[in-house]
């Protein structure tokens, strides 16, 4: 079962890295980040498909989007000096709490 969670977190890592590469590519004007963005985004499909063999779709997608969104918000603040305020911090905390609650609700299928 743990391997399916590894697939899900690899999916998230690829999505987050691809999104960072999208920002760095500067609208496809920088070739290496543009290529890396495509590689990471293409990698998402098989990894997420494998994760879905044992993790419910709704839960897997909620975790993927929640952790991805929170990660990108934090990376945006740390790497790209994007604004962070109490509302954004609260929203990120709520996303993390939601992911924890989903994990506690029973997330696998046969």
Secondary structure as UniProt FT lines:
FT   HELIX           2..24
FT   TURN            25..29
FT   HELIX           31..51
FT   TURN            52..54
FT   HELIX           57..80
FT   HELIX           86..104
//
